[in-house]
Amino acid sequence: MKIVSRNEELLRGALSCIPQPSSRTSLASCNKLIRFEDISAAAFKIQCGVQKTPCMYSRLSKQYGMDIYLKKEFLQYTGSVKERGVLYLLMSLPQDQQRKGVIVASDSNFSMAVAYHASELRIPVFVIMSTSTAPARVRMCREYGAMVISYGTTAKDSQVHARRLAQENGYLYLEEEDSALYLSGLGTVGLEMYEQVPKLDAVIFPAGGHCGLLAGSAAALKHLNPHISIIGVESESFPVLQQSLKAGHPTEDQACNNHHFYGDVSGVCFGSNSLQLTGKLVDKVVAVREEDILISMLRLLEYERATVDAEGAIGLAALVAGKLPELKGKRVAVVICSGNLELHLLQQCIAHALTLDNRVCRFSLVISDCPGDMSKLLEILAREEARVLDIKQERTFVTSELFTVEVICTVETRDKIHTAQLRNALLERYPRTAWTER
Protein backbone atom coordinates (compact mmCIF):
# COMPACT_ATOMS: atom_id res chain seq x y z
CA MET A 1 0.00 0.00 0.00
CA LYS A 2 1.44 3.32 -1.00
CA ILE A 3 0.59 6.14 1.38
CA VAL A 4 0.80 9.54 -0.27
CA SER A 5 -0.21 12.82 1.41
CA ARG A 6 1.11 15.31 3.91
CA ASN A 7 0.18 12.72 6.56
CA GLU A 8 2.59 10.18 5.08
CA GLU A 9 4.53 9.92 8.33
CA LEU A 10 1.55 8.19 9.98
CA LEU A 11 2.59 4.82 8.59
CA ARG A 12 6.26 5.48 7.97
CA GLY A 13 7.19 3.07 10.74
CA ALA A 14 5.59 0.21 8.83
CA LEU A 15 7.36 1.22 5.64
CA SER A 16 10.84 2.10 6.92
CA CYS A 17 12.04 -1.50 6.82
CA ILE A 18 11.32 -1.94 3.10
CA PRO A 19 14.63 -2.31 1.24
CA GLN A 20 15.55 -0.29 -1.84
CA PRO A 21 15.78 -2.17 -5.14
CA SER A 22 19.57 -2.00 -5.09
CA SER A 23 19.97 -3.51 -1.63
CA ARG A 24 20.55 -7.21 -1.02
CA THR A 25 18.91 -8.90 1.93
CA SER A 26 18.97 -12.40 3.32
CA LEU A 27 15.89 -14.51 4.01
CA ALA A 28 16.12 -13.51 7.67
CA SER A 29 16.01 -9.82 6.85
CA CYS A 30 13.08 -10.39 4.48
CA ASN A 31 11.20 -12.04 7.33
CA LYS A 32 11.72 -8.86 9.34
CA LEU A 33 9.71 -7.01 6.73
CA ILE A 34 6.70 -9.26 7.21
CA ARG A 35 7.03 -11.47 10.22
CA PHE A 36 4.75 -14.42 10.77
CA GLU A 37 3.59 -12.66 13.95
CA ASP A 38 2.44 -9.70 11.84
CA ILE A 39 0.31 -11.95 9.65
CA SER A 40 -1.15 -13.69 12.71
CA ALA A 41 -1.98 -10.32 14.24
CA ALA A 42 -3.68 -9.25 11.02
CA ALA A 43 -5.73 -12.46 10.95
CA PHE A 44 -6.94 -11.84 14.50
CA LYS A 45 -7.79 -8.22 13.84
CA ILE A 46 -9.74 -8.64 10.60
CA GLN A 47 -11.53 -11.90 11.43
CA CYS A 48 -14.86 -10.16 12.03
CA GLY A 49 -14.63 -7.95 8.93
CA VAL A 50 -13.86 -10.41 6.12
CA GLN A 51 -15.10 -13.85 5.16
CA LYS A 52 -13.13 -16.96 6.03
CA THR A 53 -13.68 -18.28 2.54
CA PRO A 54 -13.92 -22.03 1.85
CA CYS A 55 -11.05 -23.98 0.33
CA MET A 56 -12.95 -26.84 -1.30
CA TYR A 57 -12.05 -30.00 -3.18
CA SER A 58 -12.80 -29.46 -6.86
CA ARG A 59 -14.45 -31.77 -9.37
CA LEU A 60 -11.72 -30.67 -11.77
CA SER A 61 -9.28 -32.89 -9.86
CA LYS A 62 -9.90 -36.02 -11.94
CA GLN A 63 -9.62 -34.09 -15.19
CA TYR A 64 -6.12 -32.83 -14.37
CA GLY A 65 -4.77 -35.78 -12.40
CA MET A 66 -4.25 -34.18 -9.00
CA ASP A 67 -6.17 -33.23 -5.86
CA ILE A 68 -7.21 -29.63 -6.52
CA TYR A 69 -8.56 -27.41 -3.75
CA LEU A 70 -9.97 -24.01 -4.67
CA LYS A 71 -9.65 -21.11 -2.23
CA LYS A 72 -12.72 -19.07 -3.15
CA GLU A 73 -11.73 -15.50 -2.33
CA PHE A 74 -14.16 -14.16 -4.92
CA LEU A 75 -16.82 -14.80 -2.27
CA GLN A 76 -15.65 -11.75 -0.30
CA TYR A 77 -18.28 -8.99 -0.11
CA THR A 78 -16.69 -6.89 -2.87
CA GLY A 79 -15.62 -9.98 -4.82
CA SER A 80 -11.89 -9.64 -4.19
CA VAL A 81 -9.11 -10.78 -1.86
CA LYS A 82 -7.94 -7.14 -1.66
CA GLU A 83 -10.38 -6.66 1.22
CA ARG A 84 -7.99 -8.38 3.62
CA GLY A 85 -5.11 -5.97 3.14
CA VAL A 86 -7.35 -2.92 2.90
CA LEU A 87 -9.25 -3.68 6.09
CA TYR A 88 -6.09 -4.27 8.11
CA LEU A 89 -4.58 -1.01 6.88
CA LEU A 90 -7.70 1.03 7.61
CA MET A 91 -8.07 -0.48 11.09
CA SER A 92 -4.45 0.42 11.81
CA LEU A 93 -4.87 4.13 11.00
CA PRO A 94 -4.73 6.58 13.93
CA GLN A 95 -8.11 7.86 15.07
CA ASP A 96 -7.47 11.44 13.96
CA GLN A 97 -6.78 10.23 10.42
CA GLN A 98 -9.86 8.03 10.49
CA ARG A 99 -11.91 11.12 11.33
CA LYS A 100 -10.38 13.11 8.42
CA GLY A 101 -10.94 10.34 5.87
CA VAL A 102 -9.19 8.61 2.99
CA ILE A 103 -9.22 9.07 -0.78
CA VAL A 104 -8.44 6.73 -3.71
CA ALA A 105 -8.35 7.25 -7.46
CA SER A 106 -9.10 4.19 -9.58
CA ASP A 107 -11.86 1.77 -10.55
CA SER A 108 -9.94 -1.32 -9.39
CA ASN A 109 -10.83 -4.04 -6.89
CA PHE A 110 -8.61 -2.18 -4.44
CA SER A 111 -10.75 0.97 -4.65
CA MET A 112 -13.96 -0.98 -4.17
CA ALA A 113 -12.49 -2.66 -1.08
CA VAL A 114 -11.49 0.76 0.33
CA ALA A 115 -14.95 2.15 -0.41
CA TYR A 116 -16.73 -0.68 1.41
CA HIS A 117 -14.54 -1.15 4.46
CA ALA A 118 -13.94 2.54 5.08
CA SER A 119 -17.71 3.05 5.10
CA GLU A 120 -18.17 0.11 7.47
CA LEU A 121 -15.56 1.63 9.82
CA ARG A 122 -17.29 5.03 9.54
CA ILE A 123 -14.24 6.55 7.89
CA PRO A 124 -15.10 9.23 5.29
CA VAL A 125 -14.06 7.84 1.92
CA PHE A 126 -13.79 9.52 -1.46
CA VAL A 127 -13.27 7.70 -4.76
CA ILE A 128 -12.16 9.69 -7.80
CA MET A 129 -12.97 7.96 -11.09
CA SER A 130 -12.44 9.05 -14.67
CA THR A 131 -15.45 9.75 -16.86
CA SER A 132 -14.65 6.60 -18.88
CA THR A 133 -15.25 4.31 -15.88
CA ALA A 134 -17.94 1.69 -16.39
CA PRO A 135 -21.25 2.85 -14.83
CA ALA A 136 -21.55 -0.43 -12.91
CA ARG A 137 -18.30 0.27 -11.05
CA VAL A 138 -19.42 3.79 -10.17
CA ARG A 139 -22.74 2.49 -8.89
CA MET A 140 -21.09 -0.22 -6.78
CA CYS A 141 -18.75 2.20 -5.03
CA ARG A 142 -21.66 4.51 -4.24
CA GLU A 143 -23.70 1.62 -2.90
CA TYR A 144 -20.77 0.64 -0.67
CA GLY A 145 -21.02 4.11 0.89
CA ALA A 146 -18.26 6.11 -0.79
CA MET A 147 -18.52 9.63 -2.16
CA VAL A 148 -17.71 9.06 -5.85
CA ILE A 149 -16.46 11.98 -7.94
CA SER A 150 -16.05 11.72 -11.72
CA TYR A 151 -13.07 13.74 -12.89
CA GLY A 152 -10.89 13.73 -16.00
CA THR A 153 -10.83 11.47 -19.01
CA THR A 154 -7.88 9.31 -17.88
CA ALA A 155 -6.78 7.53 -14.71
CA LYS A 156 -3.85 9.95 -14.43
CA ASP A 157 -6.22 12.93 -14.35
CA SER A 158 -8.14 11.31 -11.51
CA GLN A 159 -4.97 10.60 -9.54
CA VAL A 160 -3.71 14.19 -9.84
CA HIS A 161 -7.09 15.49 -8.68
CA ALA A 162 -7.19 13.04 -5.75
CA ARG A 163 -3.71 14.08 -4.58
CA ARG A 164 -4.73 17.73 -4.71
CA LEU A 165 -7.87 17.06 -2.66
CA ALA A 166 -5.79 15.07 -0.15
CA GLN A 167 -3.40 17.98 0.36
CA GLU A 168 -6.13 20.57 0.64
CA ASN A 169 -8.38 18.63 3.03
CA GLY A 170 -6.06 16.38 5.03
CA TYR A 171 -7.32 13.13 3.52
CA LEU A 172 -4.99 10.16 3.33
CA TYR A 173 -4.38 9.29 -0.32
CA LEU A 174 -4.14 5.53 -0.76
CA GLU A 175 -2.62 3.80 -3.74
CA GLU A 176 -2.10 0.06 -3.90
CA GLU A 177 1.48 -0.81 -3.07
CA ASP A 178 3.30 -3.14 -0.72
CA SER A 179 3.52 -1.80 2.80
CA ALA A 180 4.02 -4.31 5.61
CA LEU A 181 0.45 -3.72 6.82
CA TYR A 182 -1.13 -4.42 3.44
CA LEU A 183 0.97 -7.52 2.78
CA SER A 184 0.27 -8.86 6.27
CA GLY A 185 -3.46 -8.58 5.61
CA LEU A 186 -3.14 -10.39 2.29
CA GLY A 187 -0.94 -13.02 3.90
CA THR A 188 -3.88 -14.21 6.01
CA VAL A 189 -4.99 -16.19 2.93
CA GLY A 190 -1.95 -18.43 3.38
CA LEU A 191 -2.77 -18.97 7.06
CA GLU A 192 -6.32 -20.05 6.29
CA MET A 193 -5.32 -22.42 3.50
CA TYR A 194 -2.79 -24.15 5.72
CA GLU A 195 -5.51 -24.75 8.31
CA GLN A 196 -8.16 -25.82 5.80
CA VAL A 197 -6.16 -28.29 3.67
CA PRO A 198 -3.77 -30.61 5.52
CA LYS A 199 -0.63 -31.98 3.85
CA LEU A 200 -0.50 -29.45 1.04
CA ASP A 201 2.17 -30.04 -1.60
CA ALA A 202 1.79 -26.81 -3.57
CA VAL A 203 -0.18 -23.57 -3.68
CA ILE A 204 -0.79 -21.57 -6.87
CA PHE A 205 -1.34 -17.80 -6.77
CA PRO A 206 -1.98 -15.09 -9.36
CA ALA A 207 1.13 -12.97 -9.91
CA GLY A 208 1.70 -10.20 -12.44
CA GLY A 209 2.19 -6.57 -11.42
CA HIS A 210 0.33 -6.65 -8.11
CA CYS A 211 2.00 -9.65 -6.48
CA GLY A 212 1.22 -8.69 -2.87
CA LEU A 213 -1.05 -11.71 -2.39
CA LEU A 214 1.69 -14.02 -3.65
CA ALA A 215 4.39 -12.43 -1.47
CA GLY A 216 2.34 -12.11 1.72
CA SER A 217 0.88 -15.61 1.56
CA ALA A 218 4.26 -17.11 0.71
CA ALA A 219 5.66 -15.58 3.90
CA ALA A 220 2.95 -17.31 5.95
CA LEU A 221 3.09 -20.69 4.20
CA LYS A 222 6.87 -21.00 4.11
CA HIS A 223 7.02 -20.24 7.84
CA LEU A 224 4.49 -22.97 8.58
CA ASN A 225 5.97 -25.52 6.17
CA PRO A 226 9.08 -24.71 4.08
CA HIS A 227 8.42 -27.77 1.89
CA ILE A 228 5.19 -26.38 0.39
CA SER A 229 5.88 -25.30 -3.18
CA ILE A 230 4.72 -21.73 -3.88
CA ILE A 231 3.94 -20.97 -7.54
CA GLY A 232 2.99 -17.67 -9.17
CA VAL A 233 1.19 -17.37 -12.50
CA GLU A 234 1.16 -14.34 -14.81
CA SER A 235 0.19 -13.57 -18.40
CA GLU A 236 2.53 -14.25 -21.31
CA SER A 237 1.45 -10.91 -22.76
CA PHE A 238 3.15 -8.97 -19.95
CA PRO A 239 5.45 -11.13 -17.78
CA VAL A 240 6.22 -8.22 -15.46
CA LEU A 241 7.18 -10.33 -12.46
CA GLN A 242 9.56 -12.60 -14.35
CA GLN A 243 11.25 -9.57 -15.93
CA SER A 244 11.56 -7.85 -12.55
CA LEU A 245 13.00 -10.91 -10.84
CA LYS A 246 15.54 -11.23 -13.63
CA ALA A 247 16.47 -7.55 -13.43
CA GLY A 248 16.58 -7.51 -9.63
CA HIS A 249 14.27 -4.52 -9.33
CA PRO A 250 10.68 -3.61 -10.27
CA THR A 251 10.29 -2.97 -13.99
CA GLU A 252 7.46 -1.92 -16.27
CA ASP A 253 6.44 -3.92 -19.31
CA GLN A 254 5.99 -1.46 -22.16
CA ALA A 255 3.60 -3.90 -23.86
CA CYS A 256 1.28 -3.90 -20.85
CA ASN A 257 -2.35 -4.16 -21.97
CA ASN A 258 -4.83 -1.88 -20.24
CA HIS A 259 -7.91 -3.79 -21.43
CA HIS A 260 -10.40 -4.26 -18.61
CA PHE A 261 -10.34 -8.02 -19.16
CA TYR A 262 -6.94 -8.27 -17.49
CA GLY A 263 -7.61 -5.99 -14.52
CA ASP A 264 -4.86 -6.12 -11.91
CA VAL A 265 -3.07 -8.97 -13.71
CA SER A 266 -1.56 -6.37 -16.05
CA GLY A 267 -0.59 -3.94 -13.29
CA VAL A 268 2.93 -2.55 -13.28
CA CYS A 269 3.22 -0.94 -9.86
CA PHE A 270 4.45 -3.32 -7.18
CA GLY A 271 7.31 -2.41 -4.87
CA SER A 272 10.63 -3.83 -3.81
CA ASN A 273 9.13 -5.38 -0.65
CA SER A 274 6.91 -7.75 -2.65
CA LEU A 275 9.70 -8.40 -5.12
CA GLN A 276 12.22 -9.28 -2.40
CA LEU A 277 9.80 -11.66 -0.72
CA THR A 278 8.84 -13.25 -4.04
CA GLY A 279 12.46 -13.77 -5.02
CA LYS A 280 13.28 -15.43 -1.70
CA LEU A 281 10.15 -17.46 -1.00
CA VAL A 282 8.44 -18.31 -4.31
CA ASP A 283 9.63 -21.52 -5.94
CA LYS A 284 8.40 -20.93 -9.48
CA VAL A 285 6.74 -18.32 -11.69
CA VAL A 286 5.07 -19.43 -14.94
CA ALA A 287 3.29 -17.54 -17.72
CA VAL A 288 0.09 -18.55 -19.50
CA ARG A 289 -1.65 -17.48 -22.70
CA GLU A 290 -4.87 -15.51 -22.92
CA GLU A 291 -6.52 -18.61 -24.40
CA ASP A 292 -5.63 -20.63 -21.30
CA ILE A 293 -7.18 -17.97 -19.04
CA LEU A 294 -10.43 -18.05 -21.04
CA ILE A 295 -10.61 -21.85 -20.88
CA SER A 296 -9.95 -21.66 -17.14
CA MET A 297 -12.85 -19.22 -16.72
CA LEU A 298 -15.08 -21.64 -18.61
CA ARG A 299 -14.01 -24.62 -16.47
CA LEU A 300 -14.70 -22.70 -13.24
CA LEU A 301 -18.12 -21.64 -14.47
CA GLU A 302 -19.10 -25.15 -15.53
CA TYR A 303 -17.59 -27.24 -12.74
CA GLU A 304 -17.73 -24.82 -9.79
CA ARG A 305 -20.53 -22.44 -10.81
CA ALA A 306 -17.96 -19.70 -10.19
CA THR A 307 -18.06 -16.53 -12.30
CA VAL A 308 -14.55 -15.08 -12.09
CA ASP A 309 -12.38 -12.60 -13.98
CA ALA A 310 -8.92 -13.05 -15.50
CA GLU A 311 -7.14 -12.48 -12.20
CA GLY A 312 -9.34 -15.08 -10.53
CA ALA A 313 -8.85 -17.68 -13.27
CA ILE A 314 -5.16 -17.26 -14.03
CA GLY A 315 -3.95 -19.66 -11.30
CA LEU A 316 -6.03 -22.56 -12.63
CA ALA A 317 -4.93 -21.61 -16.17
CA ALA A 318 -1.45 -22.94 -15.38
CA LEU A 319 -2.97 -26.39 -14.80
CA VAL A 320 -5.25 -26.10 -17.84
CA ALA A 321 -2.23 -25.29 -20.01
CA GLY A 322 -0.17 -28.17 -18.60
CA LYS A 323 2.53 -25.81 -17.33
CA LEU A 324 3.02 -27.72 -14.07
CA PRO A 325 3.37 -31.44 -14.89
CA GLU A 326 5.39 -32.00 -11.71
CA LEU A 327 2.18 -31.57 -9.69
CA LYS A 328 0.52 -34.71 -11.06
CA GLY A 329 -0.75 -36.82 -8.19
CA LYS A 330 -0.07 -34.05 -5.66
CA ARG A 331 -2.34 -32.09 -3.35
CA VAL A 332 -2.60 -28.59 -4.80
CA ALA A 333 -4.48 -25.48 -3.68
CA VAL A 334 -5.36 -22.73 -6.17
CA VAL A 335 -6.39 -19.23 -5.09
CA ILE A 336 -9.42 -17.90 -6.99
CA CYS A 337 -8.92 -14.33 -5.86
CA SER A 338 -11.37 -12.16 -7.80
CA GLY A 339 -14.80 -12.32 -9.41
CA ASN A 340 -15.43 -8.82 -10.71
CA LEU A 341 -16.12 -9.05 -14.43
CA GLU A 342 -18.47 -6.73 -16.29
CA LEU A 343 -21.44 -8.50 -17.86
CA HIS A 344 -20.66 -7.60 -21.47
CA LEU A 345 -17.10 -8.89 -21.00
CA LEU A 346 -18.39 -12.08 -19.40
CA GLN A 347 -20.54 -12.79 -22.46
CA GLN A 348 -17.59 -12.24 -24.81
CA CYS A 349 -15.25 -14.35 -22.70
CA ILE A 350 -17.59 -17.35 -22.55
CA ALA A 351 -18.29 -17.15 -26.30
CA HIS A 352 -14.54 -17.08 -27.07
CA ALA A 353 -13.83 -19.86 -24.58
CA LEU A 354 -16.43 -22.19 -26.10
CA THR A 355 -14.85 -21.66 -29.51
CA LEU A 356 -11.34 -22.25 -28.17
CA ASP A 357 -12.59 -25.41 -26.46
CA ASN A 358 -13.88 -26.73 -29.82
CA ARG A 359 -17.47 -26.68 -28.63
CA VAL A 360 -18.82 -23.96 -30.89
CA CYS A 361 -17.92 -24.15 -34.57
CA ARG A 362 -19.01 -22.62 -37.87
CA PHE A 363 -19.09 -23.99 -41.39
CA SER A 364 -20.48 -22.98 -44.77
CA LEU A 365 -21.61 -25.07 -47.71
CA VAL A 366 -23.60 -24.70 -50.92
CA ILE A 367 -26.75 -26.73 -51.49
CA SER A 368 -29.44 -26.79 -54.14
CA ASP A 369 -32.23 -24.30 -53.59
CA CYS A 370 -34.84 -27.04 -53.81
CA PRO A 371 -37.45 -28.16 -51.31
CA GLY A 372 -36.02 -30.80 -49.02
CA ASP A 373 -32.28 -30.03 -49.35
CA MET A 374 -32.22 -27.87 -46.24
CA SER A 375 -34.08 -30.54 -44.27
CA LYS A 376 -31.46 -33.13 -45.33
CA LEU A 377 -28.73 -30.90 -43.88
CA LEU A 378 -30.68 -30.51 -40.65
CA GLU A 379 -31.18 -34.29 -40.50
CA ILE A 380 -27.40 -34.80 -40.59
CA LEU A 381 -26.93 -32.26 -37.79
CA ALA A 382 -29.65 -33.94 -35.74
CA ARG A 383 -28.19 -37.41 -36.33
CA GLU A 384 -24.75 -36.18 -35.21
CA GLU A 385 -26.38 -34.55 -32.14
CA ALA A 386 -25.10 -31.07 -32.97
CA ARG A 387 -27.13 -28.20 -31.53
CA VAL A 388 -27.83 -25.46 -34.09
CA LEU A 389 -27.16 -22.01 -32.64
CA ASP A 390 -27.53 -19.96 -35.81
CA ILE A 391 -28.22 -20.61 -39.49
CA LYS A 392 -28.18 -18.13 -42.38
CA GLN A 393 -28.91 -18.50 -46.08
CA GLU A 394 -27.35 -16.42 -48.86
CA ARG A 395 -28.90 -16.57 -52.32
CA THR A 396 -28.09 -13.29 -54.03
CA PHE A 397 -24.31 -13.28 -53.88
CA VAL A 398 -23.60 -16.99 -54.37
CA THR A 399 -20.82 -17.24 -56.98
CA SER A 400 -21.45 -20.90 -57.92
CA GLU A 401 -24.13 -22.23 -60.26
CA LEU A 402 -27.63 -20.80 -60.41
CA PHE A 403 -30.44 -21.89 -58.12
CA THR A 404 -28.15 -22.67 -55.22
CA VAL A 405 -27.98 -21.29 -51.71
CA GLU A 406 -25.00 -20.83 -49.41
CA VAL A 407 -25.74 -21.97 -45.88
CA ILE A 408 -23.66 -20.56 -43.00
CA CYS A 409 -24.26 -22.54 -39.84
CA THR A 410 -23.03 -22.16 -36.24
CA VAL A 411 -23.43 -25.24 -34.06
CA GLU A 412 -22.56 -26.40 -30.55
CA THR A 413 -20.80 -29.73 -29.97
CA ARG A 414 -19.72 -31.66 -26.89
CA ASP A 415 -15.97 -31.57 -27.35
CA LYS A 416 -13.12 -31.79 -29.88
CA ILE A 417 -13.88 -35.43 -30.76
CA HIS A 418 -17.55 -34.69 -31.39
CA THR A 419 -16.56 -31.73 -33.60
CA ALA A 420 -14.29 -33.97 -35.69
CA GLN A 421 -17.09 -36.53 -36.13
CA LEU A 422 -19.48 -33.83 -37.31
CA ARG A 423 -16.90 -32.47 -39.73
CA ASN A 424 -16.33 -35.90 -41.28
CA ALA A 425 -20.07 -36.51 -41.65
CA LEU A 426 -20.56 -33.18 -43.43
CA LEU A 427 -17.59 -33.68 -45.76
CA GLU A 428 -18.91 -37.09 -46.73
CA ARG A 429 -22.21 -35.58 -47.90
CA TYR A 430 -20.91 -32.12 -48.93
CA PRO A 431 -17.23 -32.41 -50.06
CA ARG A 432 -16.91 -28.63 -50.55
CA THR A 433 -17.82 -27.77 -46.97
CA ALA A 434 -15.70 -24.84 -45.73
CA TRP A 435 -14.87 -24.95 -42.03
CA THR A 436 -14.20 -21.66 -40.27
CA GLU A 437 -10.99 -22.08 -38.29
CA ARG A 438 -10.70 -20.30 -34.98
Rosetta blueprint (number, residue, H / E / L):
1 M L
2 K E
3 I E
4 V E
5 S L
6 R L
7 N L
8 E H
9 E H
10 L H
11 L H
12 R H
13 G H
14 A H
15 L H
16 S L
17 C L
18 I L
19 P L
20 Q L
21 P L
22 S L
23 S L
24 R L
25 T L
26 S L
27 L H
28 A H
29 S H
30 C H
31 N H
32 K H
33 L H
34 I L
35 R L
36 F H
37 E H
38 D H
39 I H
40 S H
41 A H
42 A H
43 A H
44 F H
45 K H
46 I H
47 Q L
48 C L
49 G L
50 V L
51 Q L
52 K L
53 T L
54 P L
55 C E
56 M E
57 Y E
58 S L
59 R L
60 L L
61 S H
62 K H
63 Q H
64 Y H
65 G L
66 M L
67 D E
68 I E
69 Y E
70 L E
71 K E
72 K E
73 E H
74 F H
75 L H
76 Q L
77 Y L
78 T L
79 G L
80 S E
81 V L
82 K H
83 E H
84 R H
85 G H
86 V H
87 L H
88 Y H
89 L H
90 L H
91 M H
92 S L
93 L L
94 P L
95 Q H
96 D H
97 Q H
98 Q H
99 R H
100 K H
101 G L
102 V E
103 I E
104 V E
105 A L
106 S L
107 D L
108 S L
109 N H
110 F H
111 S H
112 M H
113 A H
114 V H
115 A H
116 Y H
117 H H
118 A H
119 S H
120 E H
121 L L
122 R L
123 I L
124 P L
125 V E
126 F E
127 V E
128 I E
129 M E
130 S L
131 T L
132 S L
133 T L
134 A L
135 P H
136 A H
137 R H
138 V H
139 R H
140 M H
141 C H
142 R H
143 E H
144 Y H
145 G L
146 A L
147 M E
148 V E
149 I E
150 S E
151 Y L
152 G L
153 T L
154 T L
155 A H
156 K H
157 D H
158 S H
159 Q H
160 V H
161 H H
162 A H
163 R H
164 R H
165 L H
166 A H
167 Q H
168 E H
169 N H
170 G L
171 Y L
172 L E
173 Y E
174 L E
175 E E
176 E L
177 E L
178 D L
179 S L
180 A H
181 L H
182 Y H
183 L H
184 S H
185 G H
186 L H
187 G H
188 T H
189 V H
190 G H
191 L H
192 E H
193 M H
194 Y H
195 E H
196 Q H
197 V L
198 P L
199 K L
200 L L
201 D L
202 A E
203 V E
204 I E
205 F E
206 P E
207 A L
208 G L
209 G L
210 H L
211 C L
212 G H
213 L H
214 L H
215 A H
216 G H
217 S H
218 A H
219 A H
220 A H
221 L H
222 K H
223 H H
224 L H
225 N L
226 P L
227 H L
228 I L
229 S E
230 I E
231 I E
232 G E
233 V E
234 E E
235 S E
236 E L
237 S L
238 F L
239 P L
240 V H
241 L H
242 Q H
243 Q H
244 S H
245 L H
246 K H
247 A H
248 G L
249 H L
250 P L
251 T L
252 E L
253 D L
254 Q L
255 A L
256 C L
257 N L
258 N L
259 H L
260 H L
261 F L
262 Y L
263 G H
264 D H
265 V H
266 S H
267 G L
268 V L
269 C L
270 F L
271 G L
272 S H
273 N H
274 S H
275 L H
276 Q H
277 L H
278 T H
279 G H
280 K H
281 L H
282 V L
283 D L
284 K E
285 V E
286 V E
287 A E
288 V E
289 R L
290 E H
291 E H
292 D H
293 I H
294 L H
295 I H
296 S H
297 M H
298 L H
299 R H
300 L H
301 L H
302 E H
303 Y H
304 E H
305 R L
306 A L
307 T L
308 V L
309 D L
310 A H
311 E H
312 G H
313 A H
314 I H
315 G H
316 L H
317 A H
318 A H
319 L H
320 V H
321 A L
322 G L
323 K L
324 L L
325 P H
326 E H
327 L H
328 K L
329 G L
330 K L
331 R E
332 V E
333 A E
334 V E
335 V E
336 I E
337 C L
338 S E
339 G L
340 N L
341 L L
342 E L
343 L H
344 H H
345 L H
346 L H
347 Q H
348 Q H
349 C H
350 I H
351 A H
352 H H
353 A H
354 L H
355 T H
356 L H
357 D L
358 N L
359 R L
360 V E
361 C E
362 R E
363 F E
364 S E
365 L E
366 V E
367 I E
368 S E
369 D L
370 C L
371 P L
372 G L
373 D H
374 M H
375 S H
376 K H
377 L H
378 L H
379 E H
380 I H
381 L H
382 A H
383 R H
384 E L
385 E L
386 A L
387 R E
388 V E
389 L E
390 D E
391 I E
392 K E
393 Q E
394 E E
395 R L
396 T L
397 F L
398 V L
399 T L
400 S L
401 E L
402 L L
403 F L
404 T E
405 V E
406 E E
407 V E
408 I E
409 C E
410 T E
411 V E
412 E E
413 T L
414 R L
415 D L
416 K H
417 I H
418 H H
419 T H
420 A H
421 Q H
422 L H
423 R H
424 N H
425 A H
426 L H
427 L H
428 E H
429 R H
430 Y L
431 P L
432 R L
433 T L
434 A E
435 W E
436 T E
437 E L
438 R L
